[in-house]
Amino acid sequence: MKRIAIFSSGSGSNFQALIDATQKGSLQATVELLVCDQPDAFVIQRAQAAGIPTFVFRAKDYNSKMEFETEIIAQLEKRGIEFIVLAGYMRLIGPTLLQPFSKRIVNIHPSLLPAFPGKDAIGQALEYGVRITGVTVHYVDEGMDTGPIIAQAPVEVYPNETKQSLQEKIHVVEHQLYAETLNHLFITEF
């Protein structure tokens, strides 16, 4: 079983799906830590309900990204974290974290990358008028959603689709694809 930390900044639906998958045994990992950069994020309540320790910080309380990433590394080392899973973490990962966790940080993104990177990928897809969008799991590098792609799954965009309805469809795919992809990684690469 891999010892993982999940980084999240928001409501934590993917965080919850991963917790549920570990409890059902469909994800061969233990979630040892939630790292969150938003002290009011709902994901913190999810972690508390699941008995998962948290490291919560505000970036503005530090002099630099290197400073708070150094503190994050100390938290990860203290818990023997082997793998970092980003689930709605809205910060770029800097070299301080990238170097010691090279090829051991993954992210999930609500589009078929390289299309629609960055914020509001669902809104971008709707504005562009695509008929197929999807979900991508990728390794994290220094760019925004630019790391090597590990897995993708399509999601059809219906005529008159709303942002809310498309987001719900994408969440369903994300919740399944992320656990499956992580299991595959843990078995084949580590």
KATA-V833778 format. One record per residue. N is the residue number from 1. RES is the residue in three letters. PHI is phi in radians with two decimals (* if undefined). NEAR is the number of other ideal C-beta (glycine too) atoms within 10 Angstrom. D_LAST is the distance of its C-alpha to the last C-alpha in whole Angstrom. Layout:
n={N	N}
res={RES	RES}
phi={PHI	PHI}
near={NEAR	NEAR}
d_last={D_LAST	D_LAST}
This chain:
n={1	2	3	4	5	6	7	8	9	10	11	12	13	14	15	16	17	18	19	20	21	22	23	24	25	26	27	28	29	30	31	32	33	34	35	36	37	38	39	40	41	42	43	44	45	46	47	48	49	50	51	52	53	54	55	56	57	58	59	60	61	62	63	64	65	66	67	68	69	70	71	72	73	74	75	76	77	78	79	80	81	82	83	84	85	86	87	88	89	90	91	92	93	94	95	96	97	98	99	100	101	102	103	104	105	106	107	108	109	110	111	112	113	114	115	116	117	118	119	120	121	122	123	124	125	126	127	128	129	130	131	132	133	134	135	136	137	138	139	140	141	142	143	144	145	146	147	148	149	150	151	152	153	154	155	156	157	158	159	160	161	162	163	164	165	166	167	168	169	170	171	172	173	174	175	176	177	178	179	180	181	182	183	184	185	186	187	188	189	190}
res={MET	LYS	ARG	ILE	ALA	ILE	PHE	SER	SER	GLY	SER	GLY	SER	ASN	PHE	GLN	ALA	LEU	ILE	ASP	ALA	THR	GLN	LYS	GLY	SER	LEU	GLN	ALA	THR	VAL	GLU	LEU	LEU	VAL	CYS	ASP	GLN	PRO	ASP	ALA	PHE	VAL	ILE	GLN	ARG	ALA	GLN	ALA	ALA	GLY	ILE	PRO	THR	PHE	VAL	PHE	ARG	ALA	LYS	ASP	TYR	ASN	SER	LYS	MET	GLU	PHE	GLU	THR	GLU	ILE	ILE	ALA	GLN	LEU	GLU	LYS	ARG	GLY	ILE	GLU	PHE	ILE	VAL	LEU	ALA	GLY	TYR	MET	ARG	LEU	ILE	GLY	PRO	THR	LEU	LEU	GLN	PRO	PHE	SER	LYS	ARG	ILE	VAL	ASN	ILE	HIS	PRO	SER	LEU	LEU	PRO	ALA	PHE	PRO	GLY	LYS	ASP	ALA	ILE	GLY	GLN	ALA	LEU	GLU	TYR	GLY	VAL	ARG	ILE	THR	GLY	VAL	THR	VAL	HIS	TYR	VAL	ASP	GLU	GLY	MET	ASP	THR	GLY	PRO	ILE	ILE	ALA	GLN	ALA	PRO	VAL	GLU	VAL	TYR	PRO	ASN	GLU	THR	LYS	GLN	SER	LEU	GLN	GLU	LYS	ILE	HIS	VAL	VAL	GLU	HIS	GLN	LEU	TYR	ALA	GLU	THR	LEU	ASN	HIS	LEU	PHE	ILE	THR	GLU	PHE}
phi={*	-1.39	-1.64	-2.05	-2.03	-1.90	-1.82	-2.61	-2.12	-2.29	-1.30	1.51	-1.16	-1.22	-1.00	-1.12	-1.08	-1.23	-1.04	-1.03	-1.14	-1.19	-1.20	-1.41	1.51	-1.51	-2.13	-1.46	-2.75	-2.08	-1.50	-1.72	-2.85	-1.83	-1.91	-2.38	-1.74	-2.25	-1.01	-1.76	-1.18	-1.13	-1.00	-1.12	-1.12	-1.08	-1.12	-1.07	-1.10	-1.60	1.28	-1.63	-1.07	-2.22	-2.13	-2.00	-2.54	-2.03	-1.00	-1.19	-1.42	-2.02	-1.35	-2.78	-1.09	-1.02	-1.15	-1.32	-1.19	-1.12	-1.18	-1.07	-1.02	-1.05	-1.13	-1.15	-1.13	-1.04	-1.83	1.13	-1.19	-1.79	-2.65	-1.94	-2.07	-1.53	-2.43	1.38	-1.50	-1.72	-2.26	-1.27	-1.45	-1.62	-1.07	-1.04	-1.55	-1.09	-1.09	-1.28	-2.02	-0.96	1.06	-2.27	-2.28	-2.19	-2.37	-2.04	-2.32	-1.47	-2.81	-1.56	-1.00	-1.46	-1.27	1.00	-1.29	1.41	-1.27	0.96	-1.05	-1.17	-1.08	-1.07	-1.10	-1.14	-1.10	-1.28	1.53	-1.17	-1.77	-2.32	-2.23	2.92	-2.35	-2.24	-1.86	-2.51	-1.21	-1.66	-2.19	-1.31	-1.61	-1.66	1.05	-1.97	-1.21	-0.97	-1.35	-1.79	-2.67	-2.47	-2.48	-1.42	-2.38	-1.31	-1.83	-1.43	-1.01	1.11	-1.11	-1.75	-1.06	-1.12	-1.17	-1.20	-1.06	-1.10	-1.13	-1.15	-1.04	-1.03	-1.19	-0.99	-1.08	-1.48	-1.12	-1.13	-1.10	-1.06	-1.16	-1.07	-1.00	-1.04	-1.06	-1.13	-1.39	-1.58	-1.96	-2.26}
near={10	20	15	24	24	26	26	28	17	16	14	23	18	23	28	19	19	24	21	14	21	19	11	9	7	12	24	14	20	14	24	19	22	25	24	25	19	18	10	7	22	16	27	19	12	19	25	12	10	15	8	20	14	17	19	15	16	10	13	7	8	14	7	11	16	13	13	23	20	13	14	22	16	11	17	23	10	12	16	9	21	18	20	23	27	23	23	21	24	13	15	13	22	14	11	18	22	19	9	13	18	11	15	19	22	22	24	24	23	24	23	20	20	11	16	24	15	10	10	13	22	21	13	17	25	17	11	11	7	16	10	11	25	25	27	26	25	22	16	26	17	11	10	13	21	14	22	9	15	18	17	17	16	11	21	12	21	10	5	6	18	11	13	9	12	20	15	10	20	23	16	12	18	25	18	15	20	23	22	15	20	25	16	13	19	17	10	7	9	10}
d_last={11	9	12	13	16	18	20	24	27	29	30	26	26	23	22	24	22	19	21	22	19	18	21	22	18	17	15	12	12	15	17	18	20	22	23	26	28	31	33	35	32	32	28	29	31	28	26	29	30	26	26	24	24	25	26	28	30	32	32	35	35	34	35	32	29	27	29	28	24	24	25	22	20	22	22	18	18	21	18	15	13	10	10	13	15	18	21	24	24	27	26	24	22	23	22	22	19	17	17	15	13	13	10	9	13	14	17	19	23	26	27	26	25	26	29	30	28	29	31	33	31	32	36	35	35	38	40	39	40	37	37	33	30	27	24	21	17	16	14	17	19	22	24	25	23	22	19	17	17	15	17	21	23	27	30	33	36	39	43	44	40	40	37	37	37	34	32	32	31	28	27	27	25	22	22	21	19	17	16	15	13	11	10	10	7	5	6	6	4	0}
